[in-house]
Amino acid sequence: MKNPRRFLSCILLSLSICGCGAGNDALDHGVDKVDATDTDLVWAMNVGGPAFTGLDGTSYVAEESVSGGTLGQMDTVKGSQDPTLYRTYREGDVEIARAIANGSYDITFHFSEPNEVGPRERVYDAFAEEQRVIDDLDVMLFRDGKTISALTVTAPDVEVDDGELNIRFEAEEGEPVLNAIVVRTRLSRAPAWELAWSDEFDDAQLDDTKWSPRIWPARKVNDEDQAYTGRAKNMRVENGHLVIEAHKEDYEDASYTSARVQSSGKGDFLYGRFEVRAKLPQGQGTWPAIWMLPSDPFTYATTCSGDEEWQGSSDCDAWPNSGEIDIMEHVGYQMNHVHGTVHNEAYYWVKWEQRKGRILIDDVADAFHVYALEWSPEKIDIFVDDALYFTYVNENTDWRTWPYDKPFYLILNIAVGGVWGRAGGPIDDSIFPQRMLIDYVRVYERLPES
């Protein structure tokens, strides 16, 4: 597609709108819950609490199939659209044994640290079918150093072959804690979508009708250490892949170089399914991302407008007001933890209310995976290889919670260091160069319901 306006019109005309119905958590939010129609849900349980329907339509049963541990309660929880879900928990030697059909499942664990603890004061592993699926879990540290804040971690591809799902925890320090659990299978999502825009990177060079490099100095945003260049050394098409490559080198007051490419003005989209098949870099200090920013960053800005440089500005509130969608982020000091996040004025990290999820993928640097977003007027879903691990629902309030009603564009980059890339320690200079390989980018529009 060379005409983003035509594409936007097609998306709007063909988008299928889901129905909504009132849920019991609507009292907390003042909005309807999403009607979970083509559900892949197998079982969801509210640990220590009653049956509950989440804002995303997930139906949690009251506690069952649980032994061990002691019940606890929390008065408030931040960082979730379903705070009620986290207000009850079990702490201690919790075990789950639940009859289930043999097969492969994606298991999402919901945690929240109920106490004011320091780093490494509560550390434990989670096991499913006697396989360690979460290693060295420190809920407080996993949730950006905050307590009383919701954390979701998804372990994909858990195989059950004896008719019973068994889950247990093993403590290193303190006692394990668990608030809720969700078990899903995977559905094929291809039939609902039709390809509308793509780049397979089969040409000899980057298609400049679809992508533009962003040339930036170091420390412009997020205190990142790299300079972004448009050189072939940092960005090129090679063997059917887009190569984004970070180097350790002195370059224009920076000690590292990398690249950032974006579809702004050439691929701007409102709603759809977005797929990027990629292999990620590795090593402490790398911070690759596949993400989206608003085509008009000033839509909901209140302190700036026009052609101002808003990224990296402390005086302009275009970010977070106009929104950001992170389809994939990964920081090399915590290998194989993939993050999906939305940012907006109501919920972002400064307020410690950002809405996010993570999934654990063993081989992000050794194999290609499909990082995907499904975005509609009702909600945002984020996947890896069709494993759903994060949902953000339109609360139907105003732009502060849902600025995602205007076109956004795609961004592919590797940052080096920065506030998150260095959070686990200094950059490891021995790892460079590091690459992110992009096999394809595909954008789909939803087919009309027959």
N, C-alpha and C positions, 0 to 999 in steps of 0.2 A: 504494500500500500504506500503510495507516494503522497496521498492527500489525507492528512490527519483529520481534517474537518469532515470529510466524507465518511471516514472510519468512525468518528464519534457519532455521526448521525445514524450509521448502521447499528452501532452498539445500543443507542437509545431506542431505536425502533424495534430491535429484536430481543431486548432484554426480557427475560422471564421473571416476573415479580412473585416472590413467595408470600403466602398468606401469613397472618399473624394472629395469635390468640393470647388472651390474658393469662399470666402465670402467677404462681404464688410469690415469686420474687419481685413481681411488678410493684408491690408495695414499697420495696426498697428503692426502686429506680423511677417509679412513676411512668413506666413505659411497658409496652407489651413484650413478651418474650418471642423469639423467633420460632416459627413452626418447623420442627426438625422432621422433614419429610423423607428424602432418600437417606435415611439414617444408616450408618454402619455400626451403631451402638450395639454391643452385646450385653454389657452389664456395667452399671455405675452405682457406687455406694457412698453414702454420706456417713463417714466414720463417727460413731458416737452420737449421731443426730437422727432426726426423723426423715421421712421421704421428702424430697425436695426437687423442684424443677428449675434448672438454671436458666439464665436469660437467653442462652443459646439454644434452648429447647431440650437439653440433656436431662433425662429423668433419672434421678438418683433414688435408689431404694433406701429405706432405713437400714441401720447397721445389721449385717448378717454375716455369717461365715467367718467371724473374727474371734480370736482368742488372745488372751494375754494383755498386758498393759493396763493402765488406769485411765479413766476418763478425765478429760480436762475441758475447760471452756475459756473462750476469749471474748471480751466485750466488743472490741473493734478490730477490724482488719483492713489494711490498705492494699492497693495495688491489684484489685480484682473487681470485675463487674458483678460478681456473686459473693460478696463478703459473708453472707449468711453461711455459705458452705464451709467456711474456715473457722467458724466460731466453736465447733466441737472437734475434738481430736482424741486419739489415744497415744499415750506415752509409755515406753517400756518395751518389753519383749512381745511385740505385736506379731501375730501370725494370721494369715488368711488361707483358708482351704475351701475352694468353691467348685462344685461340679460344673463342668463345661465341656463342650464338644471338642474333640481333638482338632488341632489346627494351629495356625499362626496368628498372633494377636499383637496389637500395639497397645501398650499399657501406659496410661498417663497417671502419674502420682501428683496429688495436691498436698502441699506442705505449707506450714507457716510457723516461724519461730515464735513461741508464746512468751518467752522470757527475755529480759535485757541481758543477753550474754555477749561475750567477746569472741573473737576469732578462735576457732578450734576448741571451743568449750562444749560443743555438741557436734560430733562427727560420727557418721555411720554409713554402712553400705546397705543396699537393697538387693535382695535375691528373688528371682522368679524362676520356678522350676530348677532350683539349685544352681542357677547361673547368676553371677554377679551382674546386675543390669545398671546399677548406679554405684559409682566408686567414690569414696571419700566425700560424702554429702555433708556439707556444712550449710544448712538452710540460710543462716544469716549472711554468710559470704556469697552464696549462690544468688541471693537477692540483693546484691550490690551493697552489702554491709549494713542492711537495715533489718530490724526485727518487726514483728507484728505486721508483716507484709507477705502477701500470697506469692507462692512459688509453684509453678507447674513444670514437671520434668517428664518427658515421654521416652519410654524405652520401646523401640520397635522390634518386630519380628521375634516375639517370644513364642517358642514352640511348645505346645501341650500335646503329649502323646499317651497319657494315662487316664484321660477323662476328668482330671481335676487340676485346677490352677492353684499352685502353692506359692505364697509370697511370705517372705520373712525379712527381718532386718538384723544386722549385726553391728553392735556399737564399738567404736574405738575410744570415744570420749563421751561422757554423758549418756543420755538415753534416747533412742529413736522416737520420732514423733510422726504421725500420719493423720491427715485431715479427711482425705477422700481418695477414691480411685475410680478410674474409667477404663474399660476394656473395649476395644474396637477391632473390627476386621476392616479390610480395605475394599472400597468399591471402585469399579472402573468409571472414571469420569469423562472419558473421551466422547461417548455418544451425545452428550449434552452440548457439545461445543463445536464451532466451525472456525477453522484457521482464517485470520483476517490480516495479520501482519507478521513478518518473520525475517530472520537473517540466519542462514545456515553456515555462513562464513566459508563459502566454497570458492570465492573469488581470490585473486592474488593480493588484494589489498582491502582495507576497510572501506565499506560502502559509505561514501560521504553524503548520500541522500538519506541515510538512516541514522548516522552517528556523527558526533563531533567530539574531539578531545577537549578537555578542560585544562588550561594551563594555569597553574597556581604555584605560589611560593610555599615554603614550609611554614607551619604554624598559623596558617590562615584560619582554619577551623579546628576545634577539638585539640589544639596544641599538637597537631600531627607533625611528625619529624621529616616527612618526605616533601620534595618538590614534585609536582605533577608536570610532566612534559608531554609533548606530542612526538617525541623521537621514536624511531623504529626499535631502538634498544628497549624502550619501555612498553611499546604498544604496536602490534603487528598482526597480520593474518598469516598463519603458517600451518600447513598440513590439515586444512579444513577446520582450524580452530582460531578464535581470537585469543591472542596471547597478551596478557597484562603482566609485566615483569618488573619486580622491585629489585633495585641494586643498592649496594653500599658504595657510595662514591661522593666526592665533594662536587657540588653543583649549585651555583648561584646561592650561596649562604645556607645550603642544606647539606646534610651528611648522607642523605638517601634520596633516590629518585624512584618514581613509579608513574602510573597512568590512571586516568579516570576518563571514561567515555560515557556519553549520554545522548539520549534521543530527543532532547528538547527541541521543539519546533519542527521535528521530522517524524516523530512518533509520540503523539500526545493522546492519552487514552482516558476515557471515563467508563469504568467498569469493564469486566471481562475476566478471562483466565490468562495468567502470565506464567510461562514456563521458561526456565533457564537451566540448561544442562551444563554442569560445570564440575571441574576438579579444583580443589582449593590448595593454596600454599600451606606451609607448615612452619613452625618455629616461633619462639617467643619474640614478640614485637610485630608480627604480621596481623593485619586487621582487614581482611577482604570483606566486601559487601556487594549485595545485589539489592537495589532499593529504588524508591520513587520519591520525587518531590513535585510540588504543584507547578503546573505550567505558568500560572500567574501567582507568584509568591505573595503578592500584596492583597489578595482577595479578602483576607480577614485581618490584615495588619491594621494596627491602630496608631502606631508611632512613626510610620514611614510609608512612602508610596512612590510610584513612578519608576525611574530607572536606577534607584539607589542600589549600591552594593550591599545586599542584606546578609549574605552568608559570612559568618565570622564577626558580624556587627553586634556590639553590646547595646546599641541604641535603637535597633530596629527589631520589632517583634513579629516580623513576617514568619519567622520560625520561633516558637512552634505553632503560632496561631493558624497558619494555613495548612499545617499538617505534614507528616512524613510517614511513609510505609516502608518498613524494612523487611524484605522478603527473606533475606539471609544475611546474618552477620556471624563472624567467627573470629575469635581472638586466639592467637597461637599459644599463649601460655596455658590455655585450657583446651587442648586438642580434642576434637570430635564432639564438642558441644556447639550445636547450631542454634541460633537465636532468631526468633521472629518477633517484631515489635511494631506498635503504632505510637506516634507522638502527636499530641495536640495540646491546646492551651489548658484543658482541664486535667490531662493525665500525661505528665512527662517527668523526667528524672529529678528536676529541681524540686518538685513537690513530692517526690518519692511515691508517685502514683502511676508511674508508667505501666501500660498494659503490655505484657510480653509472655512468651513461652519459650521453652527450649526442648530440643530433641537430641538424643545421643546417637551419633552415627560413627561406627568404628573406623571407617576408612575414607574420611573426607579428602585426604591428601593423596590417596592411592587409587581412587576410583571416581568415575563420574556419577553424580546424582542429579536428579531433577528437583530443583527448588521452585516452588510454585505458589501462586497467589490466586485466589478466587475472590473477586470484589464485586459486590452488588450494592444497591441502595440500602439493603437490610443489614449486611454484615461483611466482614473481612475474614477469610479463612486462609491459613498458611500451612503448607505441606512440605515434606521431603519424600520423594518417591511415592506420592499419594498417601503418605501417613499424615493424617491431620493432627497437628499438635498445638495450634493456637487459633482462637476465634475471638474476634472483637465485634460486638453487636452495636448497631446504631441505636442509641438511647432515645432518639427522637426529641431531643431537647433543643439545642441550637449548635452553631458552628464550633463552640468551645469543645464539644465532645465529638462532633462529626463534621470536620471540614472536608470530608472525602466525597463531596458532591460536585467537584469540579475536576477537569482533566489533570492528570499527572504524567510525568515522563520517567523513563527508566535510566538508571545509572549503574555502571559496573566499575569497580575500582579495587585497588589494594592500597590501604593506608599503612604507614609504618609508624609504630609507636602511638603517640597521642594519649589522651587521658585514659582510654580503655586498653589500647594495645600495650601500654606500659604498666597497667594496673597489677600485673602479676610479677613485675620485676623489670630490670633494664632490658633493652633490645639485645638480642643475641646476634652479634655481627658475624658470627661464623656460619650462619644459615644461608647467606645471600650468594647468588641471586635466588629469588623465589617467584614462582609463576602461579597465576590463576588461568586455567584454560577454559574457554567457553566454547562448547560444541555447537549450541544453537540458542537462539532466543525466539520464542513463539508466543504470539498474542492471539487469543481466541475470543469470539463473541458467542454468547449463548444462543442456541437455536430456539425458535419459537416452539412452545408446547403445542403438540398436535391434539 
